[in-house]
């Protein structure tokens, strides 16, 4: 059953369908007519519908505009006429077309990452083993070098508080010479040489510090530990290369190009930090600790404890000296800036003392010896972020200017193509 309204609706639809449509009123019919005329070889006449529709942009103009926009975003091609300047700015900022690419880490699963970690750790441990074998032949010399700061402290303290004064040797020489001459001694002119040699020998014996060990194999394992640590410092660039290589799949291509320099500088800074601790911190720290010995308290360090103390400080200073490289890495990723680091300087100083308290023995002296260089390295890191950071104002300004120029060229190309069509 149908109502009168339905009948009226059907009648209206039939009337509309039967009414001829004017091509000027329906744009779709105009396009269809234009296509038909093009296929038949008949072009549109001048003045016929030229200004009725919107301006049409040609494929060439679209392609040029796309290239200009890609150049503003860090692509391979720059804007027309300014390709060289745009490319130079992109090379300077390190923001090439690779910024739009996904890192390899996006295509790796958790098991792939764990497998990669296993391979990297295996290579690092093998390298450390090779370095240990290479350094074991020099374990005795390295042992003496590591013990030298404390032995020097023993000798300095013995020189300050000698067991026998120079006056004793002088008086003893006079009396001994008189007794020997009275008993027919014929070489009295050489007595002074004998007394000088005796004085030097006894002073060397008095100044010579020594270490003690109670476990039979303790000295042997001390040589093994020293060889392992020396091997680690020897192959540290390769070890850091494995660490950076594990991080590399999650980075862009223009960021991965820094991996080899970062590995070399990481090894150099790590070794430099250990050398700083050995030559600058050890003498003052050991002199401070040994200064508490007196007639009632004799300082006789145990070999294992002394060795653990030294190795802990060497590793601590080596890791602390990696701070500028760590800041450089974060700055290149755009995670920190020099302005933000300056604003957080007071918190950095506090963290420096807290970290020094954790890494050094529980005394304020060595804590300050580590906190001081750590604060200086933080200031160095601020300047590193200023020169190499991605979020610095001058870099952002150059990027904004390049994008604005590319957008202006795009608008100009579109407007010029529209005028040609008209």
Buried (B, 14 or more C-beta within 10 A) or exposed (E): EEEEEEEEEEEEEEEEEEEEEEBEEEEEEBEEEBEEEEEEEEEEEEEEEEEEEEEEBEEEBBEBBEBBBBBBBBBEBBBBEBBEEBBEBBEEBBBBBBBEEEBBBEEBEEEEBEEBEEEBBEBBEEBBEBBBEBBBEEBEEBBEEBBEBBBBBBBBBBEEEBEEEEEEBEEBBEEBBEEBEEEEEEEEEEBEEEBEEBBEEBBEEBBEBEBEBEEEEBEEBBBEBBBBBBBBBBBBBBBBBBBBBBBBBBBBBBBBEBBEEBBBBBBBBBBBBBBBBBEEBBBBBBBBBBEEBEEEEEBEBBBBEBBEBBBBBBBBBBBBBBBBBBBBBBBBBEBBBBBBBEEEEEEBBEBBBEBBBEBBEEEEEBBEBBBBBBBEBBBBBBEBBBEBBBBBEEBEEBBEEBBEBBBEBBEEBBEEBBEEBE
